[in-house]
Amino acid sequence: MADSPFDAVRRYVAAFDAADIDAMAAACDDTMQILDGMPPHTWQGPTATRAWWRDVMAESEHLGFSGYHITLGDPSHVEDNGIFGYVVVPAAMAFSVAGAQRTQTGSTFTVALRNSGSGWRLTAWSWSKGR
């Protein structure tokens, strides 16, 4: 089965939706970098995914957010030269705020990847908030 950069992005998002931090971390390269709208806004290195998740969960508890689910649209850009990949995909995030369902639409998920020889691994991602 051929693996593509977008397949790796979908697996990462599925792990996020399942709150499976081990699968999320396993999908990432040791050089991982995350840029997100929540302070401190950047996380880097082999612990980036776990540190980001820890901070998301702390912020979620503080704000009363829960039940995150990302829906990806059709990618607007996918690059794959066999070694490096780049995916830009419109996205929406549904979540609960103190029990009330909310959806953030018009977001963009941008991901850089590297083919490790045993499959694509995320090296960086950014989430640009929509409405």
Contact map, one row per residue, 1 for C-alpha under 8 A:
11100000000000000000000000000000000000000000000000000000000000000000000000000000000000000000000000000000000000000000000000000000000
11110000000000000000000000000000000000000000000000000000000000000000000000000000000000000000000000000000000000000000000000000000000
11111011000000000000000000000000000000000000000000000000000000000000000000000000000000000000000000000000000000000000001100000000000
01111111000000000000000000000000000000000000000000000000000000000000000000000001000000000000000000000000000000000000000100000000000
00111111100000000000000000000000000000000000000000000000000000000000000000000111000011100000000000000000000000001000000100000000000
00011111110000000000000000000000000000000000000000000000000000000000000000000100000000100000000000000000000000000000000000000000000
00111111111000000000000000000000000000000000000000000000000000000000000000000000000000000000000000000000000000000000000000000000000
00111111111100000000000000100000000000000000000000000000000000000000000000000000000000000000000000000000000000000000000111000000000
00001111111110000000000000000000000000000000000000000000000000000000000000000000000000100000000000000000000000100000000001000000000
00000111111111000000000000000000000000000000000000000000000000000000000100000000000000000000000000000000000000000000000000000000000
00000011111111100000000000100000000000000000000000000000000000000000000000000000000000000000000000000000000000000000000000000000000
00000001111111110000001100100000000000000000000000000000000000000000000000000000000000000000000000000000000000000000000000000000000
00000000111111111000000000000000000000000000000000000000000000000000010000000000000000000000000000000000000000000000000000000000000
00000000011111111100000000000000000000000000000000000000000000000000000000000000000000000000000000000000000000000000000000000000000
00000000001111111111101100000000000000000000000000000000000000000000000000000000000000000000000000000000000000000000000000000000000
00000000000111111111100100000000000000000000000000000000000000000000100000000000000000000000000000000000000000000000000000000000000
00000000000011111111000000000000000000000000000000000000000000000001110000000000000000000000000000000000000000000000000000000000000
00000000000001111111000000000000000000000000000000000000000000000000000000000000000000000000000000000000000000000000000000000000000
00000000000000111111100000000000000000000000000000000000000000000000000000000000000000000000000000000000000000000000000000000000000
00000000000000111111111100000000000000000000000000000000000000000000000000000000000000000000000000000000000000000000000000000000000
00000000000000110011111110000000000000000000000011001000000000000000000000000000000000000000000000000000000000000000000000000000000
00000000000000000001111111000000000000000000000000000000000000000000000000000000000000000000000000000000000000000000000000000000000
00000000000100100001111111100000000000000000000000000000000000000000000000000000000000000000000000000000000000000000000000000000000
00000000000100110001111111110000000000000000000010000000000000000000000000000000000000000000000000000000000000000000000000000000000
00000000000000000000111111110000000000000000000011000000000000000000000000000000000000000000000000000000000000000000000000000000000
00000000000000000000011111111000000000000000000000000000000000000000000000000000000000000000000000000000000000000000000000000000000
00000001001100000000001111111000000000000000000000000000000000000000000000000000000000000000000000000000000000000000000111000000000
00000000000000000000000111111101000000000000000010000000000000000000000000000000000000000000000000000000000000000000000011100000000
00000000000000000000000001111111000000000000010000000000000000000000000000000000000000000000000000000000000000000100000011100000000
00000000000000000000000000011111000000000000111000000000000000000000000000000000000000000000000000000000000000000000000000100000000
00000000000000000000000000001111100000000001110000000000000000000000000000000000000000000000000000000000000000000000000000110000000
00000000000000000000000000011111110000000001110110000000000000000000000000000000000000000000000000000000000000000000000001110000000
00000000000000000000000000000011111000000111100100000000000000000000000000000000000000000000000000000000000000000000000000111000000
00000000000000000000000000000001111100001111000110010000000000000000000000000000000000000000000000000000000000000000000000011100000
00000000000000000000000000000000111110001110000000000000000000000000000000000000000000000000000000000000000000000000000000011110000
00000000000000000000000000000000011111101100000000000000000000000000000000000000000000000000000000000000000000000000000000000111000
00000000000000000000000000000000001111101000000000000000000000000000000000000000000000000000000000000000000000000000000000000011100
00000000000000000000000000000000000111111000000000000001000000000000000000000000000000000000000000000000000000000000000000000000000
00000000000000000000000000000000000111111100000000000000000000000000000000000000000000000000000000000000000000000000000000000000000
00000000000000000000000000000000000001111110000000000000000000000000000000000000000000000000000000000000000000000000000000000000000
00000000000000000000000000000000011111111110000000000000000000000000000000000000000000000000000000000000000000000000000000000000000
00000000000000000000000000000000111100111111000000000000000000000000000000000000000000000000000000000000000000000000000000000000000
00000000000000000000000000000000111000011111100110110000000000000000000000000000000000000000000000000000000000000000000000000000000
00000000000000000000000000000011110000000111111100000000000000000000000000000000000000000000000000000000000000000000000000000000000
00000000000000000000000000000111100000000011111100000000000000000000000000000000000000000000000000000000000000000000000000000000000
00000000000000000000000000001111000000000001111110000000000000000000000000000000000000000000000000000000000000000000000000000000000
00000000000000000000000000000100000000000001111111100000000000000000000000000000000000000000000000000000000000000000000000000000000
00000000000000000000000000000001110000000011111111110000000000000000000000000000000000000000000000000000000000000000000000000000000
00000000000000000000100110010001010000000010011111111000000000000000000000000000000000000000000000000000000000000000000000000000000
00000000000000000000100010000000000000000000001111111100000000000000000000000000000000000000000000000000000000000000000000000000000
00000000000000000000000000000000000000000010001111111110000000000000000000000000000000000000000000000000000000000000000000000000000
00000000000000000000000000000000010000000010000111111111000000000000000000000000000000000000000000000000000000000000000000000000000
00000000000000000000100000000000000000000000000011111111100000000000000000000000000000000000000000000000000000000000000000000000000
00000000000000000000000000000000000000000000000001111111110000000000000000000000000000000000000000000000000000000000000000000000000
00000000000000000000000000000000000000000000000000111111111000000000000000000000000000000000000000000000000000000000000000000000000
00000000000000000000000000000000000001000000000000011111111100000000000000000000000000000000000000000000000000000000000000000000000
00000000000000000000000000000000000000000000000000001111111110000000000000000000000000000000000000000000000000000000000000000000000
00000000000000000000000000000000000000000000000000000111111111000000000000000000000000000000000000000000000000000000000000000000000
00000000000000000000000000000000000000000000000000000011111111100000000000000000000000000000000000000000000000000000000000000000000
00000000000000000000000000000000000000000000000000000001111111111100000000000000000000000000000000000000000000000000000000000000000
00000000000000000000000000000000000000000000000000000000111111111100000000000000000000000000000000000000000000000000000000000000000
00000000000000000000000000000000000000000000000000000000011111111000000000000000000000000000000000000000000000000000000000000000000
00000000000000000000000000000000000000000000000000000000001111111000000000000000000000000000000010000000000000000000000000000000000
00000000000000000000000000000000000000000000000000000000000111111100000000000000000000000000000111000000000000000000000000000000000
00000000000000000000000000000000000000000000000000000000000111111110000000000000000000000000001111000000000000000000000000000000000
00000000000000000000000000000000000000000000000000000000000110011111000000000000000000000000001110000000000000000000000000000000000
00000000000000000000000000000000000000000000000000000000000000001111100000000000000000000000011100000000000000000000000000000000000
00000000000000001000000000000000000000000000000000000000000000000111110000000000000000000000111100000000000000000000000000000000000
00000000000000011000000000000000000000000000000000000000000000000011111000000000000000000000111000000000000000000000000000000000000
00000000000010001000000000000000000000000000000000000000000000000001111100000000000000000011110000000000000000000000000000000000000
00000000000000000000000000000000000000000000000000000000000000000000111110000000000000000011100000000000000000000000000000000000000
00000000010000000000000000000000000000000000000000000000000000000000011111000000000000001111000000000000000000000000000000000000000
00000000000000000000000000000000000000000000000000000000000000000000001111100000000000001110000000000000000000000000000000000000000
00000000000000000000000000000000000000000000000000000000000000000000000111110000000000001100000000000000000000000000000000000000000
00000000000000000000000000000000000000000000000000000000000000000000000011111100000000111100000000000000000000000000000000000000000
00000000000000000000000000000000000000000000000000000000000000000000000001111100000000111100000000000000000000000000000000000000000
00000000000000000000000000000000000000000000000000000000000000000000000000111110000001111000000000000000000000000000000000000000000
00001100000000000000000000000000000000000000000000000000000000000000000000111111000011110000000000000000000000000000000000000000000
00001000000000000000000000000000000000000000000000000000000000000000000000001111100111100000000000000000000000000000000000000000000
00011000000000000000000000000000000000000000000000000000000000000000000000000111111111000000000000000000000000000000000000000000000
00000000000000000000000000000000000000000000000000000000000000000000000000000011111110000000000000000000000000000000000000000000000
00000000000000000000000000000000000000000000000000000000000000000000000000000001111110000000000000000000000000000010000000000000000
00000000000000000000000000000000000000000000000000000000000000000000000000000001111110000000000000000000000000000111000000000000000
00000000000000000000000000000000000000000000000000000000000000000000000000000011111111000000000000000000000000011110000000000000000
00001000000000000000000000000000000000000000000000000000000000000000000000000111111111100000000000000000000000011110000000000000000
00001000000000000000000000000000000000000000000000000000000000000000000000001111000111110000000000000000000001111000000000000000000
00001100100000000000000000000000000000000000000000000000000000000000000000111110000011111000000000000000000011110000000000000000000
00000000000000000000000000000000000000000000000000000000000000000000000000111100000001111100000000000000000111100000000000000000000
00000000000000000000000000000000000000000000000000000000000000000000000111111000000000111110000000000000000111000000000000000000000
00000000000000000000000000000000000000000000000000000000000000000000000111110000000000011111000000000000011110000000000000000000000
00000000000000000000000000000000000000000000000000000000000000000000011110000000000000001111100000000000111110000000000000000000000
00000000000000000000000000000000000000000000000000000000000000000000011100000000000000000111110000000011111000000000000000000000000
00000000000000000000000000000000000000000000000000000000000000000001111000000000000000000011111000000011100000000000000000000000000
00000000000000000000000000000000000000000000000000000000000000000011110000000000000000000001111100001111000000000000000000000000000
00000000000000000000000000000000000000000000000000000000000000001111100000000000000000000000111110001110000000000000000000000000000
00000000000000000000000000000000000000000000000000000000000000011111000000000000000000000000011111111100000000000000000000000000000
00000000000000000000000000000000000000000000000000000000000000111100000000000000000000000000001111111100000000000000000000000000000
00000000000000000000000000000000000000000000000000000000000000011000000000000000000000000000000111110000000000000000000000000000000
00000000000000000000000000000000000000000000000000000000000000000000000000000000000000000000000111111000000000000000000000000000000
00000000000000000000000000000000000000000000000000000000000000000000000000000000000000000000000111111100000000000000000000000000000
00000000000000000000000000000000000000000000000000000000000000000000000000000000000000000000011110111110000000000000000000000000000
00000000000000000000000000000000000000000000000000000000000000000000000000000000000000000000011110011111000000000000000000000000000
00000000000000000000000000000000000000000000000000000000000000000000000000000000000000000001111000001111100000000000000000000000000
00000000000000000000000000000000000000000000000000000000000000000000000000000000000000000001110000000111111000000000000000000000111
00000000000000000000000000000000000000000000000000000000000000000000000000000000000000000011100000000011111000000000000000000000011
00000000000000000000000000000000000000000000000000000000000000000000000000000000000000000111000000000001111100000000000000000000111
00000000000000000000000000000000000000000000000000000000000000000000000000000000000000000111000000000001111110000000000000000011111
00000000000000000000000000000000000000000000000000000000000000000000000000000000000000011110000000000000011111000000000000000011110
00000000000000000000000000000000000000000000000000000000000000000000000000000000000000111110000000000000001111100000000000001111000
00000000000000000000000000000000000000000000000000000000000000000000000000000000000001111000000000000000000111110000000000001110000
00000000100000000000000000000000000000000000000000000000000000000000000000000000000001110000000000000000000011111000000001111100000
00000000000000000000000000000000000000000000000000000000000000000000000000000000000111100000000000000000000001111100000001111000000
00001000000000000000000000000000000000000000000000000000000000000000000000000000000111000000000000000000000000111110000111110000000
00000000000000000000000000001000000000000000000000000000000000000000000000000000001110000000000000000000000000011111000111100000000
00000000000000000000000000000000000000000000000000000000000000000000000000000000011110000000000000000000000000001111111110000000000
00000000000000000000000000000000000000000000000000000000000000000000000000000000001000000000000000000000000000000111111110000000000
00000000000000000000000000000000000000000000000000000000000000000000000000000000000000000000000000000000000000000011111100000000000
00000000000000000000000000000000000000000000000000000000000000000000000000000000000000000000000000000000000000000011111100000000000
00100000000000000000000000000000000000000000000000000000000000000000000000000000000000000000000000000000000000000011111110000000000
00111001000000000000000000100000000000000000000000000000000000000000000000000000000000000000000000000000000000001111111111000000000
00000001000000000000000000111000000000000000000000000000000000000000000000000000000000000000000000000000000000001111001111100000000
00000001100000000000000000111001000000000000000000000000000000000000000000000000000000000000000000000000000000111100000111111000000
00000000000000000000000000011111100000000000000000000000000000000000000000000000000000000000000000000000000000111100000011111000000
00000000000000000000000000000011111000000000000000000000000000000000000000000000000000000000000000000000000000111000000001111100000
00000000000000000000000000000000111000000000000000000000000000000000000000000000000000000000000000000000000011110000000001111110000
00000000000000000000000000000000011100000000000000000000000000000000000000000000000000000000000000000000000011100000000000011111000
00000000000000000000000000000000001110000000000000000000000000000000000000000000000000000000000000000000001111000000000000001111100
00000000000000000000000000000000000110000000000000000000000000000000000000000000000000000000000000000000001110000000000000000111110
00000000000000000000000000000000000010000000000000000000000000000000000000000000000000000000000000000001011100000000000000000011111
00000000000000000000000000000000000000000000000000000000000000000000000000000000000000000000000000000001111100000000000000000001111
00000000000000000000000000000000000000000000000000000000000000000000000000000000000000000000000000000001111000000000000000000000111
